[in-house]
Structure formats: C-alpha cells, structure tokens
C-alpha cells in the first residue's frame, strides 16, 4: 500500500513509501537535503517499522525537536497503525 506523510518542522515537505505488513519500501522524500535523504531511504529500504524506529526515532536536527529521519520513523509508525486499524 502506498502511503504519503506530510512532515512537520523539517525541510522536507512529504515522505512517500510503500508498506506491506510492517515492511517499508520505495521511500522518497519531497524537498529537504536531497543527497542525505536519498541515503537514508537506501539504508532503511526493506526494514520493518520497528527496525526503522530503533535507528531513527529521536534523531534531531540542530535545535529543532525533530529531523527528517525522525519524521520517517514517525511516518512508518503512523502508517502501520492505520493499516492495522489502530
């Protein structure tokens, strides 16, 4: 299932990805630091929601209370909960 997540308080505006069960694939960021975000997407390709959260949740960008990586962790959790009806 394709999922689109509108980010908050970061340079990227949106994160798109596919979720099947708890596995995340085809991650793309709209906006933000292109090279870094492509690298993050490649590194977590095929990981589960839990694996992505363990690696990225809580990462901050400067003085912001979040980052694009943290937003990805939030996005995959939200998508997972919505697909499970929670």
N, C-alpha and C positions, 0 to 999 in steps of 0.2 A: 504494500500500500504506500502510495506517495504521501508525504507529509510536508507541510510548509509551516515554519515557525517564525513569527515576527519577533525580532530581537529587541532588547531594551538596554539603553545606556552604553551601547558599544558602536563602533564604526560600521560594522556590517548591519544591513537592514533586515535580512532574512536568511534563514537556513532551510534548505530543501534536502530531503533524504527519503529513502525507502525504508520501511520497517516491515519485517516478516517475523512474527513471533516476537522475540526480543533481539533479533539481529538487525543491525543497521548497515545499509549500503548506499552507494550513489550520493554521497554528501557533497553539496555545493553551497557556497556562501555567496550572497549578493552583497557587494560592497566590502569594505574592510581592507585589510592588508593582504592582497591577492596571493603573494608567494607563501606567506606564513599559513594562511587559511587553506591553501591547496595542500600544503604539507600535513597539516593536522588531519584533513579529510583522508589523505592517503594512509596515514599512520593508524587511524581507527577503523578503516574500511573492514567490514565483516565482523567487527566486535559486537558483543552483546551490550545492552543498555547498562548492565552492571559494570562491565569492564570499562566502558567509556566514562561512567560516573567516577569510578575508582581513580582513573588517571586525570580527569579534567575538572571535576566538580571542585569549586572553591578557588580555582586559579583566578587571580585578579590582574587587572591592567592598570598600572600606575595607582592613582588614588581612587579609581572607580571601584564600586563594590562588586564588580563582575568583570568578565572578559568575554571575548568571542568563544574561547574554549569552554568557559563556564556556561555560557549560553547554550552551547551544543549539548553539554551534559543535562541542562535543564530541559532542552527541547526533546531529547530522546526519552527522558523520563515521562514528560507530559504525553508524548505520542504513545508510549507504551501503556500508560494508564488509560488513555482514551480508547485505544484499540481493545483493551480488556474490559471496558465498561466501568472503570473505577472513577 
